[in-house]
């Protein structure tokens, strides 16, 4: 019976202890244990096998069972103790919950009591403050009434006083009183429905109208339109009248200003009438001297009569400028045929100087509020010429390198720029035509000087340097640009730019392209016998050293012109109006100089290339089949190296300032020489094995020289550009591969064809035909070889080139490996 109860208890225990993984993990963290009985994946069979690993261990089974039963009884005791300890927990929890609920009810009652007391207090405060609010509203209304009554009293008294003072012309008192009355009247705008208030407002307006009429009459009496000015000077009455005019309608103030300035400048219109001798441009200084005297006279006599904020001195000067602009335009239209460049520039210079003085003396605040007058056109880039160049500075002595200097901070705009000088703009065609003529004469002088002095000589400072005439041209350009920008930044600048373009092209054609040496075609070549005798100092290059220096000098000058023309375009765009910037484009002229550079480089390349032609011709005519042994480099290689060492150092030294174009020269020469060398290799037929070895040695020597071409003959060793080295290695490697194919035996044919395809990677049958000719094969053998070549040629992938898919990396045939290794050892020994 006991065993059955234990079995049932074990089943119940197993059911109860079936926990989720999360709970089991939490238990393991809280109560870590190494006992197998505590593990969630406990296996009774494994546990028993652990206790009784062998049959002999079953002898102490009774002891093990007793230990397990003892452990079970201890666990039962622990469980029983825990369960008994938890019997009173539920009752204690219920009691604590009841106590908490009672405390919450008490707290709720206290909160409700506090809320009731707060509502009662609020009601009590409202009753207390009700009377205070009523008193506060009454006080505010009473204060407003008293203030309004005071304003009304002040308005009524002020209107009466204003009318009395107006009749007595007491303008000093009226000025202050009128402003006060106007300010007080503003408080009654919302009361204009009341007849008495409206009546007072109408009386104020009537007084203002009467004051305006009266003040204008006083000024007409003091400064009549006809006759001389009042000699007694300004009166205090008129000064006070100006203060009153500040308060009146602005039209009264403008009328006073207009009449006074018109009367003040009436003498000017008489003295400088169109038919007067002083009205012409040669006496334009007298106009500005007259206004200076008038302004000084005004400051002395009337400076204190007008308020300072009226800026009467500036207004007089501005009106004088407008009148002068109209009068000058009128007289220039009448006498347009008499305008000369010097006279026009003289007048413009004096006018711009006067505008600069106005900018230093005045702020230009009156230019926006004169009726019917606008400010000058949109702000100009070089607004104040006197701030751009210091006084006394000779623009013509500036170096053209200044075009490349950073631009100094822009000076503040001159509001008076063009206020008078704009009238000269329609006549600036005279200046433009003059510059066209001057530049034409300058180009002709450059041509004559070049012919008289001759080209730069080698070994001198001028050799390879920029031509002096180029710097002179751009100095003159800058002088013209600065001068014209001071005259106008509109259409005349566009016209001047057109002139610049014209003579930039003429300079490129007449001075640069026109003086490039012409390549001759009657120069002699090296003979085969001379090459075989290795005669030193053979036929010289087509161009002399002086001619090479001239070409380099023209190339350097063209590069300088290209860079400076780009800077000139940027400066012109800075000087011209923004709306005209798009019309300035010197790209065509820059392309012209680029063409001169390309032609110069091409001449240098053709010269050196032509000097190497006789040697290559001699190479192709040498009997390579009868060469018996491999020796030092052939005479034709020595001749080519000699020409390279003669020409390249001269060109490099003369192009020291334009290194990138020297690199272009090297690249173009290499691109021209290597294909020509390979073509002459194909003409060397038939070639014996020893002859091919000699040619391979010569090819390696030329490759070494070409790799050192940029620094050949130089004391300073400089690594050649990677792009140049790549071209040389690629081209000369092809020449070496051709010779290696020629050296390979043509038997068996399949091996020879495969070797050709792998080494040359060239699928063109014509090239293969040339290789067979170099080997000296008969036509019958060549036919079978060509057919085999077409069969063995790999099929190119779709969309690709057949030649591009061939490889260079295949090994050479075994039949020629020993001879090639021997040849390589010979080359290393030679180097």
Buried (B, 14 or more C-beta within 10 A) or exposed (E): EEEEEEEEEEEEEEEEEEEEEEEBEEBEEEEEEEEEEEEBEEEEEEEEEEEBEEEEEEEEEEEBEEEEEEEEEEEEEEEEEEEEEEEEEEEEEEEEEEEEEEEEEEEEEEEEEEEEEEEEEEEEEEEEEEEEEEEEEEEEEEEEEEEEEEBBEBBBEBBEBBBEBBEEBBBBBBBEBBBBBBEBBEBBEEBEEEEEBEEBBEBBEEBBEBBBEBBBEBBEEBBEEEEEBBEEEBEEBBBBBBBBBBBBEEEBBBBBBBBBBBBBBBEBEEEBEEEEEBBBBBBBBEBBEBBEEBBEEBEEBBBEBBBEEBBBBBBBBBBBBBBBBEBBBEBBEEEEEEBEBEBBBBBBBBBBBBBBBBBEEBEBEBBEEBEEEEBBEEBBBBBBBBBBBEEEEEBEEBEBEEBEEEEEEEBEBBBBBBBBBBBBBBBBEBBBEBBBEBBBEBBEEBBEBBEEEEBBEBEEEBBBBBBBBBBBBBBBBBBBBBBBBBBBBBBBBBBBBEBBBBBBBBBBEBBBBEBBBEBEEEBEBBBBEBBEEBBEEBBBBBBEBBBBBBBBBBBBBBBBBBBBBBBBBBBBBBBBBEEBBEBBBBEEBBEBBBBBBBBBBBBBBBBBBBBBBBBBBBBBBBEBBEBEEBEEBBBBBBBBBBBBBBBBBBBBBBBEBBEEBBBBBBBBBBBBBBEBBBEBBBBBBBBBBBBBBBBBBBBBBBBBBBBBBBBBBEEEEEEBBEEBBEBBEEBBEBBBBBBBBBBBBBEEBEBBBBBBBBBBBBBEEEBBBBBBBBBBBEEEBBEEBBEBBEEBBEEBEEEEEBBEEBEEEEEBBEBBEEBBEEBEEBBEEEE
